[in-house]
């Protein structure tokens, strides 16, 4: 369901239903195409993991050149596994990339400004891409297990609807690469948090030996459909 693209040595993934909109640029990057060395090789964007700062800045420049986005227009989240979403405008351009952020604990970004590029970071956690094709509004959310339990996808749809009068049926969503149910195993404490939040989640949890395996993709999809997103408008990595 996801397209694999290589351009200028940079390898990234896109969603077909988002790519058909010419006024939208989106990508889920891989490790390939940057200048970082050693354990950071090569397209590393992590400022706090020990890589050289100049390498990270160069990697952002490479990304910008590949996608035809100015680095100065990029805005990055400050992720703390919350369901907090921030509306960003031209005044926020560069925050978290070329200059310091003045916000904290933000796991989702939304904007209606065409010159603003929004960025989230992911390891195992689920990325959620949002696009209202009628109003040209974009959103990105970092939905780890805590963000999923606290329904950050729902918060994003609410923000689209409340702040921009979006219709859920006009919103396209891409669920990006992340840890699958095969590998996301938890103990009883996390299992209890999920089923106490919503009993329906139990259908997406399998117990293997003493561990519970949770399908975050399917739970996020359920949350999105609960909030009016059409099944046909949701694509995932599976």
Buried (B, 14 or more C-beta within 10 A) or exposed (E): EBEEEEEEEBBBBBBEBBBEEEEBBBBBBBEEBBBBEEEBEBBBBEBEEEBEEEBBBBBBBBBBBBBEBBBEBBBBBBBEBBBBBBBBEEEBBBBBBBEEBEBEEBBBBBBBBEEBBBBBBBEEBBBBBBBBBEBBBBBBBBBBBBBBBBBBBBBBBBBBBEEBEBEBEBBBBBBBBBBBBEEBBBEEEBBEBBEEBBEEBEEBBBEEEEBBBBBBBBBBBBBBBBBBBBEEBBBBBE
